[in-house]
Amino acid sequence: MRRFFLICALLLGWATAWAAPDASVAGVKSANIFQIAPDADSDPQYKNQTNAERGKVQPGNNTPMWQQVGQGVTGYSSLPLSQAPEAGNLIQKFVQYPGSRLTNAGEAWRQVRNNYLIPYGGSLLLIVLGAIALFYWRKGTLELHGAETGRKIERFTPFERSAHWANAIAFTALAVSGIVMAFGKFFIQPVIGATLFGWLTYALKNVHNFAGPLFAVSLLIVIITFVRDNLPRAEDITWVLKGGGLLSGHEVPSHRFNAGEKLLFWGGVFFLGLIVVASGLVLDKLVPGLVYERATMQISHMIHAAATFLMMAMFMGHIYMGTIGMRGAYSAMRDGHVDETWAKEHHELWYKDIQAGKIPSQNSAPVAPVARPTTTA
């Protein structure tokens, strides 16, 4: 037993000598930076020291380096600037976006998105949806006051309908995928789980990216196609002052498009539509010659999201009036023709121009009926 304790004492002494060698023995030494030159901060140039200078008085203290990182100072990177212009910046500089605090740009963007765009954008869509439901509950579908005559007037040519439906389909794909990506974690992920939700958003993100260019091209075609009939006219002022006659039940006379449709065209299609397309092309990195830094993408995203929420709110009213809100509106865009009674009640001035011969009742060539084969007795 005495021999056993003697061996343990020798091993303990050997371990102590190995752990604390003298200064002449080379090796890695542990150090506490708070115990090495604790009064080094009394130097007037302490805050301005580089990482190398700080390492001399407080070895292991990398505060200057992380201060530079937090301030957005560009470090060294071997990646080419043309492909990665800010590869040396781990953290962006301090900025203050509208609605954010003064902080680094990444955090500022996150604050704008999470504190304003998502809650207020979602609230806007729910408010509009509720208003539409309330209006339908009180008014129902707007019916014709007179009987249909059976005589048809061409309201939209095949080209106009093709442009409209191409744009509408692209818009629907973008709206659905965008809503799921923005709000899906609140009402879809708890139901289907994180894994399946990840696959869903990944698929919808690709749908969003490919539907965007289709929406951009079809939007330009829609603008060029319908801009002439959406130019403001004196009669539009009367329509706006009387609210289109929706509350009184008697529509205000209008030309091919009333003032409400013109506001949708100029506000939703032209103004907001071009903003959404321009910012979306930046987010898709399809604008040649543009440097795609994080700040560029953050600003583009905030503009894109804000304009999209406003655009969707306006289009929700358009979709309602074009489907269940007004009898005959959907068939006009589906088949291209409306009854004379519909034209007279909803667009009286347009109908009168047709009756006077100023506008043809049929702009496109009528489709020839399919010939049926004859049979011989």
N, C-alpha and C positions, 0 to 999 in steps of 0.2 A: 504494500500500500504506500509506503514512504517513497519507493521507487516511482510509483505512478504519479504522485504529486510532484516529484522532482522533474519528471519529463514534462508535465503540464506547465510548470513554471518556466522551463527553458523555452518551450514553444511560445508562451506568452511574451517573454522578453524578446524573442526573435521577431515576432510579429510587430511589436511596438517599435523596434529599431528599424524595421523595413518601412513602416508607415510614416515615420518622422525622420528621414535621413538628414544629414547635415547639408549645408549650403553647397558643398562641393559635389554632391551627388546629383546627376542630371535626372529629370523626370517631370511628370505633370504634377503641379501643385494645385490644390483646391484653394479658392479664395472667396471671401465675402466682400462684394464691392462697397458695401456700407461700412466696412471696417478698414478699408484701404483709403488713406487720405480723406477722412470724413470732412475735413475742413477745406477741401479743394474748391468748393463752391464760393469761397470767399474771394477768389480771384476775380477781378472786374471783368475779365474776358471769358469767364466760365461759360456763359450762355452762348458765346460765339465760337466756342471751340469746335474743331472738326472731330470726326470720330477717331482719327489717329492721335490728335492732341489729347482728347479725353482719355484715350487708352493708356497714356503715359502716367497720368495722375490717378486714374481709377480703372485699372485693367478690367475688361469685361463689361464696362458701362457703354452700351451702344445707343444711348439716348440721342446723340446728335443725328445718327443715321435714321432712326425712327421719326425724329422730328422732320427731317427732310422728306421722308416717305409720306407723312401726314400732310405736309404742305404742298405735295404734288411736284416735288423736285424730280427732274428727269435723271435717272441713273443710266448705267451702261447696259446696252442690249446689242447682241450680235444679229438680231433680226433686221431685215431691210426696212427702211422708213416707208417705202412705197406700200408695203404689205402690212406693216405694224407700226404706224406713226407714233404711238405712245406706249410701246412695249416696255420702256424703261420706267414708266410711271405706275407704281403699284396702287396708289390712291390719288384721286383727282384733287385739284385745288379747291379751296373754299369758295362757294358761291351761295347766292340766296335767290332761288327760283320763286316766282309768285306763289305764296302759300307755304313756303318752307322757311326753316330757320337758317341762319348763317352756319353752314357746315360743308363738308366735302360734297362734291357734286353728286356722287352716287347716292349718298344718304338724302340729299335734298330732293333728288328725283323720287326716291322711295316715299318720302313724306308727302309730296304732291300727289303721287299715284294713290297711296293708301288712305290719305286723309281727305282728299278732295275728289279726284277723278272717279274712283270706285264708288264711294258712298253717294255722292251727289249725282253722278251719272246714272247709277242704278235707281235712285229715287226719282229722277226725271222720267225715266222710262216707265216706272210703275205709276207715277201720277198721270202721265198721258194715257196709259192703258186703262186706268181707272176712270178717267174722264170719258174715254170712248165707250166703255161699258155703261157708264151712267147715261150718256147721250142715247145709246141704242136702247137702253131700258125705257127711257122716257119717250123717245121718238119712233123707235123701230126703223124698219126699212122705208126710205122715201119712195112712195108709190106715185104712179102717174095719176093725174086728176081726170084726164080724158081717156077715151077708148083708143086703142091702137088702130091705125088705118090699114096696116099691112104693106104700105109703101115704104121702101127702105131708102136711106141716104147713107152714102159711104162716109164714115167719120175718120177712119184710119186706113191708109193703104197697106198692102202687105209689107212693104219696106219699113214703114213706120212701126208696124206691129212687131216685126222681126227685131228692130233696134230696141224697142221698148222691152220685149221679153228677154233678150240677151242681157240687157242691163239689169232687169229685175231678178233674173236667175242668179247672176253674179252677186248682186246686192244681198240676196237672201243667203247665199253661201257664206259671204263675208260676215253678215250680221249674226248668223247662228254660230259660226266658229268663233267670232270675236266675243260674243256673250258667254260662251262656254269657257273660253280661256280667261275671261275677266272675272266671272262670277261662279264658275263651275265648282271651285273648291268649297263654296258655301252650301250648295244644294245638290251637287252630283257626287262629289268625292265621298261624303259621309255615307252614301247609299251603295256605291259600287266599289269603294276602296281605293287606296292610293295607287296600286299597281295598274288596275284597269283604267283609272282616270288618267294616269300618265300616258298610256297608249292612246287613249281617246284624244287628249290634247295634242299629242305629237302628230296624230293623223290630221286633226283639224287645223293645226298650224300649217301643214303642207297644203291643205285645201285653201287656206287663207292666202298663202303666198302665190298660188297658181291662179286663184280667182281674181286677185287684185289687178293684174294686167288686163284681163278680160273686161273687168269693170271700167278700167281707165279708157280703153279703146271704145267700148260701147257708150260710155258717158259722152265722149266727144262727138260721136255720131248722133246721139240723142240731142245734144245741144245744137248742133248744126241743123238737124232736121226740124226741130220745133221752135227755133228762136224767132222766126218771122211771125208766127201766130201768137207769140208770148210778149210781143212788144207792148208797152203800156199805151192805153187809149183813155180818152176822156170819160167813157162810160165806166171805167174801172173804179173811179172815185165814188160814184154812186153806189156801186156794189159793195165797196168797203164800208161806207157810212151806214149802210143798211144790213151789214153782216151777211150779205148774200141771200137774205130772206129765209135763213134756216129756222129762225125762231118764229117768224110770222107765218111760215108755211107757203109764202108766195115768193118764188125766186125772182131775183132782179135780172132783167134782160142783159145778156152778154153775148159776145161773139164766140168764136170757136172755143176759146178758153176763157173762163171767168177770172176775176182778180185773184181769187183764192188759189187757183191753179197757177197763175202767173207768179204769185209770191212763192209758191213751192218751187217753181222752175228757177227763178232768179236767186232765191235764198238757199233752197235745199240742193238743187241740181247744179246750178252754175257756181255759186259762191262756196258753199260748204263742200260740194262735190269736188271741185278743183283743189281745195285745201286738203281734203282727205286723200285724193289721188297723189298730189305732190308729196305729202308727208309719207304716204305709203310706199312710193317709189324709193324714197330715201331709206326707209326701214328695210326694204327688199334689196338695197344696195344696187339699184338699177340706174342711178344717175351717173353718167360718165364724168370723170374728172373731179368728183367730189371726194374729199378726204373723210373717211368714215371713222371719226373718233367717237369716244363714248359720249362726249357732250353733244355731238351732232345727233346721235341716236336718241339720247334722252330728250332733247328739245323736240325732235321730230315726233317722238312717241307721245309727249304731252299734248302737242298740237293735234296730232292724229286722233287721240282718244277724245279730246274735248269736241272737236268738229264732228266726230262720228256720233257721239251721243246726241248732239243737236240734230244732226241729219236723220238719225233713226227716229227721233221723236217726231220730226216733221213728216217722214215717210209713213209712220204708223197711221196718221190721219188720212194720208193719200190712199194707203192700202185699204183702210176701212171704207172710205167713200167709193172706192173702185170695186168692192166686192159686195158685202152685205149692207152697206150703208145706203146704196141707191139702186133701185131696180133698173136693169138694163145697162149699167155702167160696165160691168165685167164682160158682158157679151159684145159690147162695142169694141173692146180691145181684143177679145177672142176671135170674133168673126169679122170685125171691121165695119159693120153696118148698124144703124139705129133706125127705129121707126120715126116717121114724121112727127108724131105726137111727142115723142121723147125729145127730139130736136127743138120743137117749138116751146116746150115747157122749160127745158133746162138751158137752152142756148138760143133764145128767141132772135137776137140780132143776127146770129149766124144763119138761122133758118130763113130769115127774111132776105138775106143776101143771096141765098140759094134760090129762093122763089123769084127774086128779081133777075136772076141770071148772072149775077156778079161772080158767083162761085159755082162750079159744076157740082152736081149731086153725085157724080161718079168720077173720081180722079184716075183710078187705075182701070185697066182693061178688065171687063167681066170675065170670070172663068167660064169657059165653054163647058156645057154639060157633056158628060161621058156618053158616047154613043153606045147603045145596046145592040148586040148582034141580032140580026133578023133571022127568023126560022122559016123554012119553006114547008108547006104542007106536004 
